Amino acid sequence: MSRMSELEIGATPAPTTPGLDDEARDLGFGAVVSREHNQRLLNPDGSFNVARSGLGLLETLAPYQQLLTTSWPGFLGVVTVIYFAFNLLFALAYLAAGSHALLGPDPATTGGAFARAFFFSVQTFATIGYGQIGPNGVAANSIVTVEALTGLMFQALATGLLFARFSRPSASILFSRHAIIAPYRDGLSLQFRIANRRRSEIVQVEAQVLFSAMQPDGRGGLVRRYIPLPLERNSVTFFPLSWTIVHPIDASSPFAGRTPQSLAEAEAEILVLLSGIDETYEQTVHARSSYRADEIRWNARFTSIFVRTDAKAQLSVDISRLHDIDTVNDIDTGIG
């Protein structure tokens, strides 16, 4: 596979980024975070290592946001737990109303008094109403009234959240597990690969990559600096396959003169921000990730992920190979 194929087509050259002053390089992390040590700024999944406190319980938990952004197993698990909790609570309420609060088949036929109350609660909560079991008395009918309203609200909220999760545009970008220092033209480069997990297409994908490391602040202390990395290409028009993002390392690069040890000592971190347009929703989506010094592999080259069985076969990529790298033995570990 040629180098142009590996880096993908439809790209535009990245303009050289001029130097920025310290305030412009802050990125919103603030001076306190910029002076912290041993703290990863951005997790590989795109989340930030910042804990917020001092808010109310609902504001801290943010249940709507949590249910909207959690995984599908997590979402279904929470809905199921709440569903059973409500029905157990109302079953106990029917039992507390007395032995004659429910009319119908003998409790022994449904597994006992509690089981009968639970199954009646399920029917009421879901507005099924088979008619075999019915409420008797003011207390039982009052509980039915409250449960019917609770069930309607629960179903409306669960349905709304389910629809919002399906309709919410989001990028599912797979980042290579490691970034690499690889041969590039007559020198070296920093590289990492990305691919789209979903069948939906993302177009006009743009990448912004920054180098972050602790540096002397001129007053005897250390401060974290942020330096934009010029890329061989900072955008691709089409993203049907994979994209290897390349930062050429030259004399002006913050990687010049660096070694694996010096990057680790400076607590270096590569911050990555991607944005593109999801064709399905026609909305902009974002993805974030980062690489620490120990997640950069030196003397390496990415293994090709392109697959073609014969000359007439459709070109495809094997996403499972996205993380695969080969060792290169003819380059130095230091960058001069």
C-alpha positions as CSV (number, residue, x, y, z in Angstrom):
1,M,0.0,0.0,0.0
2,S,1.5,3.4,-1.0
3,R,2.1,6.1,1.5
4,M,-0.6,8.3,0.0
5,S,-3.2,5.5,0.4
6,E,-2.1,4.9,4.0
7,L,-2.6,8.6,4.9
8,E,-5.9,8.8,2.9
9,I,-7.1,11.0,0.2
10,G,-9.1,14.2,0.1
11,A,-6.8,16.1,2.5
12,T,-5.7,19.7,2.6
13,P,-2.3,20.8,3.7
14,A,-2.2,22.3,7.2
15,P,-1.1,25.9,7.6
16,T,1.9,26.6,9.8
17,T,0.6,27.6,13.2
18,P,2.3,30.7,14.6
19,G,3.5,30.8,18.2
20,L,1.0,31.7,20.8
21,D,1.4,33.5,24.1
22,D,0.9,31.7,27.3
23,E,-2.6,32.9,27.8
24,A,-3.7,31.7,24.4
25,R,-2.1,28.4,25.1
26,D,-4.0,27.9,28.4
27,L,-6.9,26.0,26.6
28,G,-9.2,26.6,29.5
29,F,-7.4,24.4,32.1
30,G,-6.4,27.4,34.2
31,A,-3.2,28.2,36.0
32,V,-3.8,25.7,38.9
33,V,-4.1,22.7,36.6
34,S,-1.2,24.0,34.5
35,R,1.0,23.7,37.5
36,E,-0.2,20.3,38.7
37,H,2.2,17.3,38.4
38,N,1.4,13.6,37.7
39,Q,-2.1,14.6,36.5
40,R,-3.4,13.4,33.1
41,L,-5.3,16.3,31.5
42,L,-7.4,14.2,29.1
43,N,-8.3,10.5,29.4
44,P,-8.1,8.3,26.3
45,D,-11.9,8.2,26.2
46,G,-12.1,12.0,26.0
47,S,-13.1,12.7,29.6
48,F,-11.3,15.3,31.7
49,N,-9.6,14.6,35.0
50,V,-11.5,17.3,36.8
51,A,-13.9,16.7,39.8
52,R,-16.5,19.3,40.5
53,S,-18.0,19.8,43.9
54,G,-20.1,22.4,45.8
55,L,-23.3,21.8,43.8
56,G,-26.6,20.4,44.9
57,L,-27.4,16.6,44.8
58,L,-29.3,16.7,41.5
59,E,-26.8,19.1,39.9
60,T,-23.9,16.8,41.0
61,L,-25.6,13.6,39.8
62,A,-27.1,15.2,36.6
63,P,-29.3,12.1,36.1
64,Y,-30.6,13.2,32.6
65,Q,-27.0,13.8,31.4
66,Q,-25.8,10.5,32.9
67,L,-28.6,8.5,31.4
68,L,-28.0,10.2,28.0
69,T,-24.3,9.6,27.9
70,T,-23.9,6.3,29.8
71,S,-23.4,3.0,27.9
72,W,-26.3,1.0,26.6
73,P,-25.9,-1.7,29.2
74,G,-25.7,0.9,31.9
75,F,-28.8,2.7,30.6
76,L,-30.9,-0.5,30.3
77,G,-29.7,-1.6,33.7
78,V,-30.7,1.7,35.4
79,V,-34.2,1.6,33.7
80,T,-34.7,-2.0,34.8
81,V,-33.6,-1.4,38.4
82,I,-36.0,1.7,38.7
83,Y,-38.8,-0.3,37.1
84,F,-38.5,-3.2,39.6
85,A,-38.0,-0.8,42.5
86,F,-41.2,1.1,41.8
87,N,-43.2,-2.2,41.5
88,L,-41.7,-3.6,44.7
89,L,-42.5,-0.4,46.5
90,F,-46.2,-0.4,45.3
91,A,-46.5,-4.1,46.0
92,L,-45.5,-3.4,49.6
93,A,-48.1,-0.6,49.7
94,Y,-50.8,-3.0,48.6
95,L,-49.8,-5.4,51.3
96,A,-49.9,-2.6,53.9
97,A,-53.5,-1.8,52.8
98,G,-54.7,-5.1,54.2
99,S,-55.4,-8.7,53.2
100,H,-58.6,-7.6,51.4
101,A,-57.1,-4.7,49.4
102,L,-56.9,-6.9,46.3
103,L,-59.7,-9.1,44.9
104,G,-59.1,-12.0,42.6
105,P,-57.6,-15.5,42.5
106,D,-56.3,-17.1,45.6
107,P,-52.8,-15.9,46.5
108,A,-51.5,-19.4,46.4
109,T,-52.2,-19.6,42.6
110,T,-49.8,-16.6,42.0
111,G,-47.1,-17.5,44.4
112,G,-48.3,-15.9,47.5
113,A,-49.7,-12.6,48.7
114,F,-46.6,-10.6,47.9
115,A,-46.3,-12.1,44.4
116,R,-49.9,-11.3,43.7
117,A,-49.5,-7.7,44.8
118,F,-46.3,-7.4,42.8
119,F,-47.9,-8.8,39.6
120,F,-50.9,-6.5,40.1
121,S,-48.5,-3.6,40.5
122,V,-46.8,-4.5,37.2
123,Q,-50.2,-4.6,35.4
124,T,-51.2,-1.2,36.9
125,F,-47.8,0.4,36.3
126,A,-47.8,-0.6,32.7
127,T,-51.6,0.1,32.2
128,I,-52.1,-3.5,31.1
129,G,-55.1,-4.4,33.3
130,Y,-56.0,-8.0,32.6
131,G,-59.0,-7.8,35.0
132,Q,-58.1,-10.9,37.0
133,I,-57.0,-8.9,40.1
134,G,-58.7,-5.7,41.2
135,P,-58.4,-3.1,44.0
136,N,-60.8,-3.1,46.8
137,G,-61.4,-0.2,49.2
138,V,-60.3,3.4,49.3
139,A,-56.7,2.7,50.3
140,A,-56.1,0.2,47.5
141,N,-57.8,2.5,44.9
142,S,-55.8,5.5,46.1
143,I,-52.6,3.5,45.6
144,V,-53.7,2.5,42.1
145,T,-54.3,6.2,41.3
146,V,-50.8,7.2,42.4
147,E,-49.2,4.2,40.7
148,A,-51.1,4.9,37.4
149,L,-49.7,8.5,37.3
150,T,-46.2,7.3,38.3
151,G,-46.3,4.7,35.6
152,L,-47.4,7.1,32.9
153,M,-44.6,9.5,33.8
154,F,-42.0,6.8,34.0
155,Q,-42.9,5.5,30.6
156,A,-42.9,9.0,29.1
157,L,-39.4,9.7,30.6
158,A,-38.0,6.3,29.6
159,T,-39.3,6.7,26.0
160,G,-38.0,10.2,25.7
161,L,-34.6,9.2,26.9
162,L,-34.5,6.2,24.6
163,F,-35.4,8.4,21.6
164,A,-32.9,11.1,22.7
165,R,-30.1,8.5,22.9
166,F,-30.9,7.2,19.4
167,S,-31.2,10.7,17.9
168,R,-28.2,12.3,19.7
169,P,-25.4,12.8,17.2
170,S,-22.0,11.6,18.5
171,A,-18.8,10.5,17.0
172,S,-17.5,7.0,17.7
173,I,-13.9,7.4,16.6
174,L,-11.4,4.7,17.4
175,F,-7.9,6.0,18.2
176,S,-4.8,3.8,17.9
177,R,-3.7,2.6,21.3
178,H,-0.3,4.1,20.9
179,A,1.2,7.1,19.1
180,I,4.5,6.3,17.4
181,I,7.8,8.0,16.4
182,A,8.2,6.8,12.8
183,P,10.4,7.5,9.8
184,Y,9.1,10.3,7.6
185,R,10.7,11.6,4.4
186,D,14.3,12.4,5.5
187,G,13.5,12.6,9.2
188,L,11.0,11.5,11.8
189,S,7.4,12.2,12.7
190,L,4.9,11.7,15.4
191,Q,1.9,9.6,14.1
192,F,-1.3,8.1,15.4
193,R,-4.2,6.5,13.5
194,I,-8.0,6.9,13.7
195,A,-11.0,5.1,12.2
196,N,-14.7,5.5,12.3
197,R,-16.4,2.7,14.3
198,R,-19.8,3.3,12.7
199,R,-21.3,2.7,9.3
200,S,-22.5,6.3,9.1
201,E,-20.1,8.6,7.2
202,I,-18.3,11.6,8.7
203,V,-17.1,14.3,6.3
204,Q,-14.9,17.4,6.6
205,V,-13.0,15.9,9.5
206,E,-10.5,18.4,11.1
207,A,-7.8,17.5,13.7
208,Q,-6.1,19.8,16.2
209,V,-3.1,18.3,18.1
210,L,-1.3,20.0,20.9
211,F,1.9,19.2,22.8
212,S,1.7,19.7,26.5
213,A,4.6,19.5,28.9
214,M,6.0,20.9,32.1
215,Q,8.6,23.7,31.5
216,P,10.4,26.2,33.7
217,D,8.3,29.3,34.3
218,G,11.3,31.6,34.8
219,R,10.7,32.0,38.5
220,G,12.2,28.8,39.7
221,G,9.1,26.7,39.3
222,L,7.4,24.7,36.6
223,V,4.3,25.4,34.5
224,R,2.6,23.4,31.9
225,R,2.9,24.8,28.4
226,Y,0.7,24.0,25.4
227,I,2.1,24.1,21.9
228,P,0.1,23.5,18.7
229,L,1.6,20.8,16.5
230,P,1.7,21.6,12.8
231,L,0.3,18.6,10.9
232,E,1.1,17.2,7.4
233,R,-2.7,17.4,7.0
234,N,-5.0,18.9,9.5
235,S,-8.2,17.9,7.7
236,V,-9.7,15.3,5.3
237,T,-12.8,15.9,3.2
238,F,-13.8,12.2,3.2
239,F,-13.3,9.7,6.0
240,P,-14.4,6.3,4.7
241,L,-11.3,4.4,5.7
242,S,-8.6,5.3,8.2
243,W,-6.5,8.4,8.7
244,T,-2.9,8.5,9.9
245,I,-2.3,11.9,11.5
246,V,1.3,13.0,11.1
247,H,3.3,15.7,12.8
248,P,6.7,16.1,11.0
249,I,9.5,16.6,13.5
250,D,11.9,19.3,12.5
251,A,14.0,21.8,14.3
252,S,11.0,23.9,15.3
253,S,9.1,21.0,16.7
254,P,8.7,20.6,20.5
255,F,9.9,17.0,20.0
256,A,13.3,18.2,18.7
257,G,16.0,17.0,21.0
258,R,13.6,14.9,23.0
259,T,14.1,11.3,24.2
260,P,11.6,8.9,25.8
261,Q,13.1,9.7,29.2
262,S,12.9,13.5,28.8
263,L,9.3,13.3,27.7
264,A,8.4,11.2,30.7
265,E,10.3,13.6,33.1
266,A,8.4,16.6,31.5
267,E,5.1,14.7,31.9
268,A,4.4,15.3,28.2
269,E,0.9,14.7,26.9
270,I,-0.4,14.9,23.3
271,L,-3.9,16.3,23.3
272,V,-6.1,15.5,20.3
273,L,-9.4,17.2,19.3
274,L,-11.4,16.0,16.2
275,S,-14.5,17.5,14.7
276,G,-16.5,16.6,11.6
277,I,-20.0,16.5,10.2
278,D,-22.1,13.4,10.6
279,E,-24.0,12.9,7.3
280,T,-26.8,11.0,9.0
281,Y,-27.7,13.9,11.3
282,E,-26.1,16.7,9.3
283,Q,-24.6,18.0,12.6
284,T,-21.1,18.6,13.9
285,V,-19.7,15.9,16.1
286,H,-16.5,15.9,18.2
287,A,-14.0,13.3,19.6
288,R,-11.1,13.8,22.0
289,S,-8.2,11.7,23.2
290,S,-4.6,12.0,24.4
291,Y,-1.3,10.2,24.6
292,R,1.1,10.3,27.5
293,A,4.8,9.8,27.1
294,D,4.6,6.1,28.0
295,E,2.0,5.6,25.3
296,I,4.4,6.7,22.5
297,R,6.2,3.9,20.8
298,W,9.6,4.8,19.4
299,N,11.3,3.1,16.4
300,A,8.0,2.0,15.1
301,R,5.8,2.0,12.0
302,F,2.1,1.3,11.7
303,T,1.1,-2.0,10.0
304,S,-1.0,-1.5,7.0
305,I,-4.7,-2.2,7.7
306,F,-5.8,-2.3,4.0
307,V,-7.1,-5.5,2.7
308,R,-7.6,-6.5,-1.0
309,T,-8.1,-10.2,-1.9
310,D,-7.6,-9.7,-5.7
311,A,-7.3,-6.9,-8.2
312,K,-11.1,-6.6,-8.7
313,A,-12.1,-6.9,-5.1
314,Q,-13.5,-3.9,-3.1
315,L,-10.9,-2.1,-1.0
316,S,-11.5,-2.6,2.7
317,V,-9.8,-2.0,6.0
318,D,-9.4,-4.4,8.9
319,I,-10.1,-2.1,11.9
320,S,-8.7,-4.8,14.3
321,R,-5.3,-3.9,12.9
322,L,-5.5,-0.2,13.8
323,H,-3.3,-0.7,16.9
324,D,-0.7,-2.9,15.2
325,I,2.8,-1.6,14.8
326,D,6.1,-2.9,13.5
327,T,9.5,-2.2,14.9
328,V,12.0,-0.2,12.9
329,N,15.6,-0.8,13.8
330,D,17.3,1.8,11.7
331,I,16.4,5.0,13.6
332,D,17.7,6.5,16.8
333,T,15.7,6.9,20.0
334,G,16.8,10.5,20.4
335,I,15.7,13.3,18.1
336,G,18.4,15.8,17.3
